[in-house]
Amino acid sequence: MTESKYGKCIKTTELVRDIPHYTGKSLVAHNGELDADCSIGYHCISSPFSFDNPHSHKFPEILCFIGSNPEDVTDLGAEIEFTIGGEKHLINTSAVVSIPPKVKHCPIKFTKVEKPVMFLEISLTRIWKPGRKPRKKPAEQ
């Protein structure tokens, strides 16, 4: 059998993880598995919770909040309070948030979830270590 030159570039089940605070399985590459200066996490969120710990990174991070309606990607079916640089923003349609290096972000509060939300985080670093676990229900205002 001939050895494949690029077969190693295709990742499948080795990226699948069970992460208790997300719905179903996640796809995660935070430890250099992509052999690129990038790490990803793809998760499904189907109930309210929050990431409370304000923090920053030395690298850019991109957070994607994507509705699960295949007929209308803008149909988020959720409300998310997102804090970046001390500013609180309400997200209620699919959105991509580009976070510059060293800019504090969080809390991220999924206050209302009517249908599953696809949450994709892309960090421009080979290795990414998550912070604290999110809370199941967001704090009352």
C-alpha positions as CSV (number, residue, x, y, z in Angstrom):
1,M,0.0,0.0,0.0
2,T,1.3,3.5,-0.9
3,E,1.7,6.0,1.9
4,S,-0.4,9.1,1.5
5,K,1.3,12.4,1.5
6,Y,-1.6,14.5,2.8
7,G,-3.9,12.0,4.6
8,K,-2.5,13.3,7.9
9,C,-4.2,16.6,7.1
10,I,-7.7,15.1,7.4
11,K,-8.9,14.9,11.0
12,T,-12.0,13.0,12.0
13,T,-13.0,11.3,15.2
14,E,-9.8,12.2,17.1
15,L,-11.2,15.8,17.5
16,V,-14.5,14.7,19.0
17,R,-15.0,15.4,22.7
18,D,-17.7,15.1,25.3
19,I,-17.8,18.4,27.2
20,P,-20.5,18.3,29.8
21,H,-21.8,21.9,29.6
22,Y,-22.4,21.6,25.8
23,T,-25.1,19.7,24.0
24,G,-23.9,16.6,22.3
25,K,-20.4,16.2,21.0
26,S,-17.9,18.9,20.3
27,L,-15.0,19.2,17.8
28,V,-11.9,20.5,19.6
29,A,-8.4,21.1,18.5
30,H,-6.6,23.1,21.2
31,N,-3.3,21.2,21.5
32,G,-1.7,21.6,18.1
33,E,-3.7,18.8,16.4
34,L,-4.2,21.0,13.3
35,D,-0.5,21.5,12.8
36,A,-1.2,25.2,12.3
37,D,-1.1,28.4,14.3
38,C,-4.8,28.1,14.9
39,S,-7.0,26.2,17.4
40,I,-10.7,25.6,17.2
41,G,-13.7,24.5,19.3
42,Y,-17.1,23.8,17.8
43,H,-20.0,23.3,20.2
44,C,-23.7,23.2,20.4
45,I,-25.6,25.2,23.0
46,S,-29.2,24.4,23.7
47,S,-29.9,25.9,27.2
48,P,-28.9,29.1,29.0
49,F,-25.6,29.4,30.7
50,S,-22.7,31.9,30.9
51,F,-18.9,32.2,30.7
52,D,-18.3,34.7,33.6
53,N,-14.6,35.1,33.9
54,P,-13.4,38.3,32.1
55,H,-10.0,37.6,30.5
56,S,-7.8,38.4,27.5
57,H,-5.4,36.5,25.3
58,K,-2.0,37.4,23.7
59,F,-3.5,36.3,20.3
60,P,-6.6,37.2,18.3
61,E,-9.7,35.2,18.9
62,I,-12.8,34.9,16.8
63,L,-16.1,33.8,18.3
64,C,-19.0,32.7,16.0
65,F,-22.6,32.5,17.1
66,I,-24.5,30.7,14.4
67,G,-28.2,29.8,14.1
68,S,-29.0,26.2,13.4
69,N,-31.8,26.9,10.9
70,P,-30.3,25.6,7.6
71,E,-32.8,27.8,5.6
72,D,-31.8,31.0,7.4
73,V,-28.3,31.2,9.0
74,T,-29.3,34.6,10.5
75,D,-32.0,33.0,12.6
76,L,-30.1,32.7,15.8
77,G,-33.0,31.7,18.0
78,A,-31.2,33.0,21.1
79,E,-30.2,36.1,23.0
80,I,-26.6,36.6,24.1
81,E,-25.2,39.3,26.2
82,F,-21.6,39.7,25.1
83,T,-19.1,42.0,26.9
84,I,-15.9,43.1,25.1
85,G,-13.6,45.9,26.3
86,G,-16.1,46.7,29.1
87,E,-18.9,47.3,26.6
88,K,-22.0,45.1,26.8
89,H,-23.6,44.1,23.5
90,L,-26.8,42.2,22.8
91,I,-26.5,39.5,20.1
92,N,-29.8,38.2,18.7
93,T,-28.9,37.3,15.1
94,S,-26.0,35.2,13.9
95,A,-22.7,37.1,14.5
96,V,-19.0,36.8,14.3
97,V,-17.0,38.7,17.0
98,S,-13.4,39.4,16.3
99,I,-11.5,40.0,19.5
100,P,-8.1,41.7,19.2
101,P,-5.1,40.5,21.3
102,K,-5.1,41.8,24.9
103,V,-8.8,43.0,24.8
104,K,-10.8,41.7,27.8
105,H,-14.0,39.9,27.0
106,C,-16.7,38.1,29.0
107,P,-19.0,37.6,30.5
108,I,-20.8,35.9,27.7
109,K,-24.4,35.2,28.9
110,F,-26.7,32.9,26.8
111,T,-29.8,34.4,28.4
112,K,-32.4,32.9,26.1
113,V,-32.0,29.8,23.9
114,E,-35.1,28.8,21.9
115,K,-33.2,26.6,19.5
116,P,-29.7,25.2,19.3
117,V,-26.9,27.7,18.7
118,M,-23.6,26.6,17.0
119,F,-20.7,28.2,18.9
120,L,-17.4,28.2,17.1
121,E,-14.3,29.6,18.7
122,I,-11.2,30.2,16.6
123,S,-8.0,31.2,18.3
124,L,-4.9,32.3,16.3
125,T,-2.6,30.2,18.4
126,R,-1.4,26.6,18.2
127,I,-2.2,25.8,21.9
128,W,-5.2,27.2,23.7
129,K,-6.1,26.4,27.3
130,P,-9.7,27.1,28.4
131,G,-10.5,29.0,31.6
132,R,-13.2,28.2,34.1
133,K,-16.2,26.2,33.3
134,P,-19.4,28.2,32.5
135,R,-22.4,28.3,34.8
136,K,-25.5,26.5,33.7
137,K,-27.9,29.4,34.2
138,P,-26.9,33.1,33.7
139,A,-27.1,35.4,36.8
140,E,-30.1,37.5,37.2
141,Q,-29.6,41.2,36.3
